[in-house]
C-alpha cells in the first residue's frame, strides 16, 4: 500500500517547514500549498490519512497486523526549498519519533487479509 500525502504533513509539517525556513532564511510564503503542483494541492486530496488512521481503517476492513511506515518524500520538501542544504539542517528532527509524522509525507505498508 502507498498513500500520500500524510494528513499531518499537509496540516502541520508544512507549517513547521515554513517556520524553520524563516529561521534559516528560506521563506516559503504564507500559503505554501498554493506553490505545490496541481496534483498535490488541497482541493485535489480527499480523505488524507495519518499512519494511525490508516492502520485503524485497514484493521476494520479485516487486514491482519498492517505494517505501515512513514517515508520522507523529497518532492514536497525540495519543491519548496530547491536545495538539499536546508533539509540537511533540519534532518535531526526526523529522528524524534512523534515529529517524523509531521515531516514525512508518504505512507507505505504491507497488509495481509485475515483468514
TORKOL-4160 file (C-alpha; in steps of 0.2 Angstrom, whole numbers, padded with zeros to 4 digits, m for minus):
115
<pt num="1" X="0000" Y="0000" Z="0000"/>
<pt num="2" X="0006" Y="0018" Z="m0004"/>
<pt num="3" X="m0003" Y="0034" Z="0000"/>
<pt num="4" X="0002" Y="0052" Z="0000"/>
<pt num="5" X="0001" Y="0065" Z="0007"/>
<pt num="6" X="0001" Y="0061" Z="0026"/>
<pt num="7" X="m0013" Y="0071" Z="0034"/>
<pt num="8" X="m0001" Y="0078" Z="0047"/>
<pt num="9" X="0012" Y="0083" Z="0035"/>
<pt num="10" X="m0001" Y="0093" Z="0025"/>
<pt num="11" X="m0008" Y="0101" Z="0040"/>
<pt num="12" X="0006" Y="0103" Z="0052"/>
<pt num="13" X="0023" Y="0099" Z="0043"/>
<pt num="14" X="0021" Y="0112" Z="0030"/>
<pt num="15" X="0019" Y="0125" Z="0044"/>
<pt num="16" X="0034" Y="0118" Z="0053"/>
<pt num="17" X="0045" Y="0119" Z="0037"/>
<pt num="18" X="0038" Y="0137" Z="0035"/>
<pt num="19" X="0044" Y="0142" Z="0052"/>
<pt num="20" X="0061" Y="0133" Z="0050"/>
<pt num="21" X="0063" Y="0141" Z="0033"/>
<pt num="22" X="0060" Y="0158" Z="0040"/>
<pt num="23" X="0074" Y="0154" Z="0054"/>
<pt num="24" X="0086" Y="0148" Z="0040"/>
<pt num="25" X="0082" Y="0162" Z="0028"/>
<pt num="26" X="0071" Y="0151" Z="0016"/>
<pt num="27" X="0054" Y="0159" Z="0017"/>
<pt num="28" X="0041" Y="0149" Z="0008"/>
<pt num="29" X="0026" Y="0161" Z="0009"/>
<pt num="30" X="0010" Y="0161" Z="0020"/>
<pt num="31" X="0001" Y="0148" Z="0009"/>
<pt num="32" X="0015" Y="0136" Z="0003"/>
<pt num="33" X="0001" Y="0124" Z="m0003"/>
<pt num="34" X="m0003" Y="0135" Z="m0017"/>
<pt num="35" X="0015" Y="0133" Z="m0023"/>
<pt num="36" X="0013" Y="0114" Z="m0025"/>
<pt num="37" X="0009" Y="0107" Z="m0042"/>
<pt num="38" X="m0010" Y="0105" Z="m0045"/>
<pt num="39" X="m0010" Y="0086" Z="m0041"/>
<pt num="40" X="m0003" Y="0090" Z="m0023"/>
<pt num="41" X="m0014" Y="0104" Z="m0018"/>
<pt num="42" X="m0028" Y="0103" Z="m0005"/>
<pt num="43" X="m0043" Y="0104" Z="m0017"/>
<pt num="44" X="m0037" Y="0088" Z="m0025"/>
<pt num="45" X="m0035" Y="0077" Z="m0010"/>
<pt num="46" X="m0049" Y="0069" Z="m0001"/>
<pt num="47" X="m0048" Y="0058" Z="0015"/>
<pt num="48" X="m0030" Y="0061" Z="0018"/>
<pt num="49" X="m0024" Y="0048" Z="0031"/>
<pt num="50" X="m0012" Y="0048" Z="0045"/>
<pt num="51" X="m0001" Y="0032" Z="0050"/>
<pt num="52" X="m0013" Y="0029" Z="0064"/>
<pt num="53" X="m0030" Y="0032" Z="0055"/>
<pt num="54" X="m0024" Y="0021" Z="0040"/>
<pt num="55" X="m0019" Y="0007" Z="0052"/>
<pt num="56" X="m0036" Y="0008" Z="0060"/>
<pt num="57" X="m0046" Y="0008" Z="0044"/>
<pt num="58" X="m0036" Y="m0007" Z="0037"/>
<pt num="59" X="m0039" Y="m0017" Z="0053"/>
<pt num="60" X="m0058" Y="m0013" Z="0052"/>
<pt num="61" X="m0058" Y="m0020" Z="0034"/>
<pt num="62" X="m0051" Y="m0036" Z="0040"/>
<pt num="63" X="m0032" Y="m0034" Z="0037"/>
<pt num="64" X="m0021" Y="m0043" Z="0050"/>
<pt num="65" X="m0007" Y="m0033" Z="0058"/>
<pt num="66" X="m0004" Y="m0019" Z="0045"/>
<pt num="67" X="0014" Y="m0015" Z="0044"/>
<pt num="68" X="0015" Y="0004" Z="0040"/>
<pt num="69" X="0029" Y="0016" Z="0039"/>
<pt num="70" X="0032" Y="0034" Z="0035"/>
<pt num="71" X="0044" Y="0038" Z="0021"/>
<pt num="72" X="0051" Y="0055" Z="0018"/>
<pt num="73" X="0046" Y="0061" Z="0000"/>
<pt num="74" X="0058" Y="0074" Z="m0006"/>
<pt num="75" X="0047" Y="0080" Z="m0020"/>
<pt num="76" X="0036" Y="0090" Z="m0007"/>
<pt num="77" X="0051" Y="0097" Z="0003"/>
<pt num="78" X="0063" Y="0100" Z="m0012"/>
<pt num="79" X="0049" Y="0109" Z="m0021"/>
<pt num="80" X="0049" Y="0122" Z="m0008"/>
<pt num="81" X="0067" Y="0124" Z="m0004"/>
<pt num="82" X="0075" Y="0119" Z="m0020"/>
<pt num="83" X="0091" Y="0113" Z="m0012"/>
<pt num="84" X="0097" Y="0099" Z="0000"/>
<pt num="85" X="0107" Y="0110" Z="0012"/>
<pt num="86" X="0091" Y="0116" Z="0021"/>
<pt num="87" X="0084" Y="0098" Z="0023"/>
<pt num="88" X="0101" Y="0093" Z="0030"/>
<pt num="89" X="0100" Y="0106" Z="0043"/>
<pt num="90" X="0083" Y="0100" Z="0050"/>
<pt num="91" X="0087" Y="0081" Z="0047"/>
<pt num="92" X="0090" Y="0079" Z="0066"/>
<pt num="93" X="0071" Y="0082" Z="0069"/>
<pt num="94" X="0067" Y="0067" Z="0058"/>
<pt num="95" X="0073" Y="0055" Z="0072"/>
<pt num="96" X="0062" Y="0062" Z="0085"/>
<pt num="97" X="0048" Y="0049" Z="0085"/>
<pt num="98" X="0032" Y="0060" Z="0085"/>
<pt num="99" X="0040" Y="0074" Z="0075"/>
<pt num="100" X="0043" Y="0062" Z="0059"/>
<pt num="101" X="0024" Y="0061" Z="0057"/>
<pt num="102" X="0024" Y="0080" Z="0053"/>
<pt num="103" X="0039" Y="0079" Z="0041"/>
<pt num="104" X="0037" Y="0063" Z="0031"/>
<pt num="105" X="0023" Y="0064" Z="0018"/>
<pt num="106" X="0022" Y="0046" Z="0011"/>
<pt num="107" X="0014" Y="0031" Z="0020"/>
<pt num="108" X="0020" Y="0014" Z="0014"/>
<pt num="109" X="0013" Y="m0003" Z="0021"/>
<pt num="110" X="0011" Y="m0021" Z="0019"/>
<pt num="111" X="m0005" Y="m0030" Z="0024"/>
<pt num="112" X="m0012" Y="m0047" Z="0024"/>
<pt num="113" X="m0030" Y="m0052" Z="0024"/>
<pt num="114" X="m0037" Y="m0061" Z="0040"/>
<pt num="115" X="m0042" Y="m0079" Z="0036"/>
